[in-house]
Amino acid sequence: MLFLSCFAHSQNGLENIIVEKYYVANAADAAFAGVGALHQGSVTYRVYADMLPGYKFQALYGVTGHELNINSTTPFFNNEDRGGKTPEGFTKVQAADNTVMLDSWFSVGGASSDVMGILKADDDGVSNVTNADGILANNDADAGIALTTQDGFITGTPEAVTFVGLTTEHNIFNATSQVGNSFSTTNGSIASLNGSVGPTAANRVLIGQFTTRGTFSFELNIQIGTPTSGVQNYVASNPVGAEISIASLIYSNTSCSAVPSAPASVVGNPSVCLSTNPVFSTADNALAYSWSVSNTTVSFTSGQATPTVTTSLAPSFTAATLSVTAGSDCGVSAATTASLVKSANLKPVLTGSVTSTVVNVCPIMGTATNVTHTIPAVANAATYTWTVPAGVTLISGQGTTTIVVNYTGAYVSGSIGVKGVSDCGNVLSTEKKLTPVKVKPASPALITGPTGTLATNVCSIMGTATNATYSTPSVLYATSYLWTVPAAGATIVSGQGTTTITVNYSAAFVGGDISVAAVSGCGTSAVKKLTLKAPVKPVTPLAVVGPKALCGYANTLVGVDYAIAPILGATSYLWTVPAGMTIQSGGTSTNMHAIIDTIVFSGSADITVSSVSGCGSSIARTYSVTEGHITPTTVSGFALVCGGTTTNYSVPVVANATSYNWTVIGSTTATVCTPSANTASIAWGTKGGKVSVTITGCGVTSAALAKPYEVKLGKCRLGVLVTDEMMSTYPNPSQGSNVTVALSGLEGMNGASALLVMYDILGKPVYTNQNVYNDGFEDVINTQGIAPGMYMITVQIGEEVYTQKVMISSH
């Protein structure tokens, strides 16, 4: 690191300009630098404005009388991957790529878009950049601290660089390397609009980085801001008024790092023929090169000051010695030499093979299409001699590495040959040959397209303007294709000669074969066939899916849906429905929707569906549907009641029922109080009656009960049935699994029918038995399975009804 000038300006905000030798490129860096020409020995300089605390860097500037210039005796290095006029185009992470850390640019504090630049000596060595390509690792003592130890990056948010009044002057720092070596302006500036301070207490602001292999120099003019919002201007020379001049604003590095090392060994053919112009080269590691030769029989035609030189040999040439030195601003290297002699009998060797732009010549024989044959060039071959067989015409290129020929229809066989010829005694190389391939194409692999099977049925297009397409994959070496189709009912509409044809089928088509053969100038292949089976009509549809019971759909907008699975080969479907149903949509598809106007059939009726194609209709699939009748049922409830009481009656819930209509037949004093669907409460007056119900659903109303439920008035006291003294039940409460009902003392009733019914408290019969009364009548009720609780037992004999309450206890 190089510090210039002294630090005697204690009253000045700008104490010094510091020039830091940041890095010296070595051979590994130069060899890798494919993203910009970085030369070995190139030096990267960093320039800092060293200010007192509280002062801000505002601008580098050039005005009339105070030119701003930055120069080098060689072009500046610019990285061509992420390089630019400022370091804002790359991040610290991207600084690890290739040689971007050595790019040349202006700055107002930043060393990349996301870090600040500081002297390597001020860096803490934490989180150093490690180059991803294994370079920038030179530990040159002339550059001080290695970048791998302290990289001069510190966390911070740099101010943006603003260019004022500059147009193209700063383009030498763009992302194109080695384009310029001098920057100058008398009407422009590199500014920090908000003012920049250093990232550490030392208040040093990085104002530029420059990489060059030549002598680096500058004259700077700088404006800074004072802590009291004032301005100070520092100029390189001739200060006027309040302008201040300090010595470190002018800099020139006239020292050299090292004299270039001698060039690497000279690369080139040391044994040559006169007709060649031998080319020699060495490694690129210097500023300039100087080539020389030991005698005048060798001269230089180009590149004398570069790493690569082209020579010319005089007829009198027999031998000579080449010398090359590397030069830089630091001096000239030792020479590297190489011997050059004339070969008396240098025979060229053809190392490659003869290639052709056409693999198989059959497709082009007898046509205007030409073929190019090539052999790779080799050393010591001054010319090339080609031979061609009968039936092949050499059109151009004799004597070169590439010829153009035409294969006539007369070509049968033979080889294309070539030899390399040297002017060292007109020596010929061993001949290289290529025998052109002449192959008849193979048979096509397959034919794809409709075949007449159910999977790809032609029925749907027979007798119509619709065509079928048939294709075959391309065949190597084929120039055209020959198709045939069945004579009866099939016609090729288009595509003959190509890999794809269209075929029209008339109603007369009955099957046959389609065939295709590959054709070229060498003949026709064997045919490939595709058998077209006779067209067949589609099969009967499989199961129909949809509702069977139609109850609840009549006279509604709901409608019903029926569906079948698609049938191979079918183009449409034919549905039929019974009278009273109407197809609303889908009558020709796999999904049919119908509405029911009315149901006019009883029992069942049929829906049918057939599959249809151009070859006919299938046998119909039948699907039976039913009306879904509403039928009357039996009533449950108390058969013996007290006048003036209300009891409940019910029927089982009937599927598809929409309403229940309750009536009491034969009683003008009974009233249906609260009918609710399948239950009703009936208030009894002075006379019993027969409870009946009709049910409405499926668009119809059922007939009344064939046998209405008869209810009688019993003997009651205060609205409660009175227990008859002639009837007894025991044990009561029950103590086991049986309850015995006994009747006695009924005169004249022997042999009469006796109906015994036991009701729960809701009037639902839980036990019924028909018996015959005789004096001493008994009926045993098995109470197993009957829930514990209070029950009413009635026995009806003739017109008399006898009642008893019984308690069923737990078993």
Helices and strands as residue ranges (DSSP letters): E 2-3, E 14-24, H 27-32, E 43-51, E 56-62, E 68-72, G 87-89, G 94-96, G 100-102, E 105-106, E 115-117, G 120-122, G 141-143, E 153-155, E 162-164, G 169-173, E 182-185, E 188-196, E 204-212, E 216-219, E 222-225, E 231-234, G 247-249, E 250-252, E 271-272, E 279-281, E 288-293, E 298-302, E 308-313, E 319-328, E 331-332, E 336-342, E 355-356, G 362-364, E 370-374, E 383-387, E 392-396, E 402-407, E 416-422, E 427-428, E 432-434, G 454-456, G 459-461, E 467-471, E 480-484, E 490-494, E 500-505, E 512-520, E 523-524, E 528-532, E 560-563, E 572-576, E 581-585, E 591-596, E 604-613, E 616-617, E 621-626, E 636-637, E 640-641, E 646-650, E 657-665, E 671-672, E 679-683, E 689-697, E 700-701, E 709-713, E 716-717, E 720-721, E 727-730, E 738-743, E 753-759, E 765-772, E 777-782, E 789-797, E 800-808
